[in-house]
Amino acid sequence: MSLVCSVIFIHHAFNANISDKDYAFSDGEILMVDNAVRTHFEPYERHFKEIGFNENTIKKYLQCTNIQTVTMPVPAKFLRASNVPTGLLNEMIAYLNSEERNHHNFSELLLFSCLSIFATCKGFITLLTNGVLSVSGKVRNIVNMKLAHPWKLKDICDCLYISESLLKKKLKQEQTTFSQILLDARMQHAKNLIRVEGSVNKIAEQCGYASTSYFIYAFRKHFGNSPKRVSKEYRCQRHTGMNTDNTMSALAI
């Protein structure tokens, strides 16, 4: 799978020309660069270590996080992180690039940690979403940034600098639609919220529905059960799990 971006740890200072502009990079600097800009760093590879991120990792990261970041209409050429524990990051990159990387879940958490270093940088989400290769993935990631927003097709087109007709065509080629992506994202978020939030009104609001009754209708149509029914099932599952744990503890004693 193609790389979307890389995190670069510089261990020897160097100067580079990137898109007709000169930059000085210092020893110990941490950068995030998208795959297009990465080519400008190739002549200086002996000066840094790096770890690459493919589309699948980026998608998982964006799905697992809830980052409130102001996006930029034009992606930054690269991002610079500050106040980073460079010694620890150096060890993380070394491990991720080693043959010892045989624990998938642990390695994935380390990859997410490397990305999170840049989470407060302006333009972080834009750099990631512009690097996601599928159009449906880009749309999904934009929607997931703020599910409570009343998204319209025009909003997505403005973010991607694409016409509505062309976006519809590209999504059709990927066998989906904007409405389907939005619905799936909201319903999945609602199902996650039901585990921790008791108020259906609040869940509807956080998922971008002005009408609670319409949210309940959409939820029931999507999952086959009402939000309250699903919430009750979760509570029963937790209660059963707790009783099982208590029984096992008693048997152990």
Backbone torsions as a table, in degrees:
resi	resn	phi	psi	omega
1	MET	NA	138.0	-176.4
2	SER	-65.3	147.9	177.4
3	LEU	-77.3	144.1	177.1
4	VAL	-97.9	-42.9	-179.0
5	CYS	-157.2	173.1	178.8
6	SER	-138.3	148.8	169.2
7	VAL	-103.6	127.0	-174.7
8	ILE	-114.8	130.2	176.5
9	PHE	-112.3	111.8	-175.0
10	ILE	-85.5	126.6	178.3
11	HIS	-113.9	-4.7	172.1
12	HIS	-142.2	128.1	-177.2
13	ALA	-62.0	147.8	175.6
14	PHE	-159.3	161.7	175.2
15	ASN	-109.1	143.1	-179.1
16	ALA	-144.0	150.2	174.9
17	ASN	-102.4	117.8	-178.1
18	ILE	-123.1	116.8	-179.2
19	SER	52.6	50.1	175.7
20	ASP	65.5	24.7	176.1
21	LYS	-134.7	136.4	-178.1
22	ASP	-86.1	136.8	178.7
23	TYR	-131.4	144.9	174.3
24	ALA	-109.7	126.9	-179.5
25	PHE	-115.0	129.8	-173.5
26	SER	-98.6	157.5	175.3
27	ASP	-58.3	129.1	179.0
28	GLY	93.5	-4.8	179.2
29	GLU	-72.1	147.6	178.1
30	ILE	-118.4	125.9	-177.5
31	LEU	-123.9	152.8	165.3
32	MET	-119.7	128.3	-179.0
33	VAL	-129.7	143.4	175.6
34	ASP	-79.4	171.0	-170.7
35	ASN	-66.1	-29.1	179.3
36	ALA	-71.0	-44.3	-179.6
37	VAL	-71.6	-27.0	-178.5
38	ARG	-53.6	-32.0	-178.5
39	THR	-62.1	-28.0	179.0
40	HIS	-69.6	-19.6	-178.2
41	PHE	-92.2	-9.0	-175.0
42	GLU	-57.3	-38.2	179.5
43	PRO	-65.2	-14.3	-174.4
44	TYR	-113.8	22.2	-174.0
45	GLU	-59.1	-27.1	179.6
46	ARG	-71.5	-11.0	-177.7
47	HIS	-94.3	-3.6	-177.1
48	PHE	-150.1	162.8	170.2
49	LYS	-109.5	155.2	-179.7
50	GLU	-151.5	162.6	172.3
51	ILE	-133.9	132.6	-178.1
52	GLY	-97.1	154.2	-178.8
53	PHE	-125.7	124.4	178.4
54	ASN	-90.0	175.6	-175.0
55	GLU	-61.3	-38.9	-178.7
56	ASN	-62.3	-43.2	179.0
57	THR	-64.9	-42.8	179.5
58	ILE	-62.2	-43.9	179.6
59	LYS	-61.0	-46.1	179.6
60	LYS	-61.5	-41.4	-179.6
61	TYR	-62.1	-46.0	-178.3
62	LEU	-67.2	-32.0	178.2
63	GLN	-73.1	-29.8	-174.9
64	CYS	-91.1	-8.6	-176.6
65	THR	-119.0	160.9	177.9
66	ASN	-130.4	81.2	-171.7
67	ILE	-96.9	123.6	176.4
68	GLN	-93.8	93.0	-176.1
69	THR	-130.8	136.6	175.8
70	VAL	-75.6	122.2	-178.6
71	THR	-86.8	161.6	-179.6
72	MET	-112.9	139.7	-179.8
73	PRO	-62.2	-30.7	178.7
74	VAL	-116.3	122.9	-178.1
75	PRO	-60.6	142.6	174.5
76	ALA	-68.0	151.3	178.4
77	LYS	-64.2	-38.5	176.1
78	PHE	-162.1	164.4	178.9
79	LEU	-116.3	144.8	176.6
80	ARG	-114.1	127.7	178.6
81	ALA	-97.1	152.2	178.6
82	SER	-127.2	162.5	178.3
83	ASN	54.2	47.9	-178.9
84	VAL	-105.4	133.8	174.6
85	PRO	-70.4	90.6	-171.0
86	THR	-62.0	-35.2	179.7
87	GLY	-62.1	-44.6	179.6
88	LEU	-65.8	-44.3	-179.9
89	LEU	-62.0	-39.4	178.4
90	ASN	-59.0	-42.8	179.0
91	GLU	-68.1	-37.1	179.3
92	MET	-64.0	-46.3	180.0
93	ILE	-63.9	-40.6	179.2
94	ALA	-61.0	-43.1	179.5
95	TYR	-65.6	-45.4	-177.3
96	LEU	-64.6	-25.1	178.8
97	ASN	-94.6	0.3	-175.6
98	SER	-92.7	167.2	177.6
99	GLU	-77.3	-9.5	179.7
100	GLU	-79.0	-4.1	-176.6
101	ARG	-73.6	80.1	-176.2
102	ASN	-122.1	8.5	175.7
103	HIS	-111.5	99.6	-170.6
104	HIS	-58.9	-50.7	-176.5
105	ASN	-62.4	-41.7	178.8
106	PHE	-64.3	-44.5	179.9
107	SER	-63.2	-38.7	179.7
108	GLU	-64.3	-40.6	177.5
109	LEU	-63.7	-37.9	176.8
110	LEU	-65.5	-40.1	177.4
111	LEU	-61.9	-44.2	178.6
112	PHE	-62.5	-38.0	178.9
113	SER	-63.8	-39.9	178.0
114	CYS	-62.0	-41.6	178.7
115	LEU	-66.6	-39.8	-175.3
116	SER	-64.9	-18.9	176.3
117	ILE	-56.4	-30.2	-174.9
118	PHE	-102.0	6.9	-172.1
119	ALA	-60.8	-27.7	-179.6
120	THR	-93.1	-0.7	-180.0
121	CYS	-76.8	135.7	176.8
122	LYS	-64.6	127.9	-179.5
123	GLY	95.2	2.2	-177.1
124	PHE	-61.3	-53.3	-177.9
125	ILE	-64.3	-38.5	179.7
126	THR	-61.8	-42.2	179.2
127	LEU	-61.9	-41.8	-179.3
128	LEU	-69.1	-48.0	-175.3
129	THR	-68.7	-34.1	177.3
130	ASN	-69.6	-20.3	-180.0
131	GLY	-88.6	-14.7	178.8
132	VAL	-68.3	129.7	-167.4
133	LEU	-76.1	-36.4	-177.9
134	SER	-85.0	143.6	179.3
135	VAL	-65.6	-42.0	179.0
136	SER	-62.2	-34.6	176.7
137	GLY	-65.4	-41.1	178.1
138	LYS	-63.3	-44.9	179.9
139	VAL	-62.2	-45.0	-179.0
140	ARG	-61.7	-41.3	-178.3
141	ASN	-69.7	-36.0	176.6
142	ILE	-64.5	-46.8	179.7
143	VAL	-60.9	-42.6	-177.2
144	ASN	-67.4	-18.9	179.3
145	MET	-63.6	-31.8	-178.2
146	LYS	-154.7	81.5	-174.6
147	LEU	-66.9	-22.4	179.6
148	ALA	-75.0	-12.9	-179.0
149	HIS	-71.7	139.1	177.9
150	PRO	-77.4	73.5	-173.5
151	TRP	-62.3	137.2	172.0
152	LYS	-120.4	159.7	179.8
153	LEU	-57.2	-37.4	-179.5
154	LYS	-62.1	-36.8	179.5
155	ASP	-61.0	-43.8	-179.9
156	ILE	-66.1	-41.4	179.1
157	CYS	-61.5	-38.6	178.4
158	ASP	-65.1	-38.0	179.7
159	CYS	-68.7	-35.1	-175.4
160	LEU	-97.7	-3.4	-178.4
161	TYR	55.1	56.7	-177.1
162	ILE	-144.9	150.2	179.9
163	SER	-75.8	157.3	-179.4
164	GLU	-62.7	-41.6	-178.6
165	SER	-64.1	-40.0	-179.3
166	LEU	-70.6	-38.6	178.4
167	LEU	-63.8	-43.5	177.7
168	LYS	-59.6	-41.9	-179.3
169	LYS	-63.7	-44.8	-178.8
170	LYS	-66.4	-39.2	178.5
171	LEU	-67.9	-36.0	177.1
172	LYS	-63.3	-38.2	177.5
173	GLN	-63.6	-28.5	177.4
174	GLU	-94.6	12.5	174.1
175	GLN	60.9	43.7	175.2
176	THR	-152.4	178.7	178.0
177	THR	-137.7	165.0	177.7
178	PHE	-61.5	-43.6	-179.0
179	SER	-61.1	-39.9	-179.5
180	GLN	-68.2	-41.9	178.4
181	ILE	-62.0	-45.2	-179.3
182	LEU	-63.5	-44.5	-179.8
183	LEU	-63.2	-47.3	-179.4
184	ASP	-60.1	-42.5	-179.2
185	ALA	-64.8	-44.2	-178.8
186	ARG	-67.9	-41.1	-179.2
187	MET	-67.2	-40.0	177.9
188	GLN	-64.6	-40.2	177.9
189	HIS	-64.8	-41.6	179.3
190	ALA	-61.6	-42.9	-179.8
191	LYS	-63.5	-36.7	177.1
192	ASN	-68.5	-40.6	-178.8
193	LEU	-66.7	-33.4	-178.4
194	ILE	-59.1	-26.6	179.7
195	ARG	-67.8	-25.9	-173.7
196	VAL	-125.0	-15.3	-175.4
197	GLU	-116.9	125.7	-177.0
198	GLY	-86.6	-23.4	-175.1
199	SER	-86.2	117.9	178.0
200	VAL	-65.9	-34.8	178.5
201	ASN	-60.6	-44.3	-179.7
202	LYS	-67.2	-39.1	178.9
203	ILE	-63.5	-44.4	178.7
204	ALA	-58.7	-44.1	-179.6
205	GLU	-64.0	-43.9	-179.1
206	GLN	-68.7	-19.1	179.1
207	CYS	-98.7	7.1	173.8
208	GLY	89.3	17.0	-179.7
209	TYR	-103.5	122.8	177.8
210	ALA	-76.0	-28.3	-179.2
211	SER	-108.0	119.4	178.5
212	THR	-65.9	-38.8	-179.2
213	SER	-63.8	-38.4	178.4
214	TYR	-69.8	-36.5	176.4
215	PHE	-60.4	-44.9	179.5
216	ILE	-61.9	-41.7	178.1
217	TYR	-61.3	-46.7	-178.9
218	ALA	-65.3	-40.1	-179.6
219	PHE	-64.6	-45.5	-179.5
220	ARG	-63.8	-40.2	179.6
221	LYS	-66.0	-35.6	-176.1
222	HIS	-77.6	-43.0	-173.7
223	PHE	-107.2	-11.8	179.8
224	GLY	86.1	-0.9	178.3
225	ASN	-142.3	158.4	178.0
226	SER	-76.5	160.5	177.1
227	PRO	-56.5	-40.6	-179.3
228	LYS	-65.3	-37.9	179.4
229	ARG	-66.2	-44.1	179.0
230	VAL	-64.4	-41.0	178.2
231	SER	-61.4	-41.4	178.9
232	LYS	-63.8	-39.8	178.6
233	GLU	-63.6	-40.0	177.6
234	TYR	-62.6	-43.3	-179.6
235	ARG	-63.2	-40.2	179.0
236	CYS	-64.9	-40.6	178.7
237	GLN	-62.8	-42.8	179.0
238	ARG	-64.4	-42.7	-178.9
239	HIS	-63.8	-42.9	178.0
240	THR	-62.8	-41.5	179.2
241	GLY	-64.1	-40.6	179.0
242	MET	-65.5	-41.1	179.2
243	ASN	-64.7	-38.9	178.4
244	THR	-63.4	-42.9	179.0
245	ASP	-62.6	-42.4	-179.6
246	ASN	-64.8	-39.3	179.2
247	THR	-64.0	-44.3	179.5
248	MET	-63.4	-37.9	178.7
249	SER	-65.3	-40.6	-180.0
250	ALA	-65.0	-41.1	178.6
251	LEU	-64.4	-36.8	-179.8
252	ALA	-65.8	-36.5	179.1
253	ILE	-69.6	NA	NA
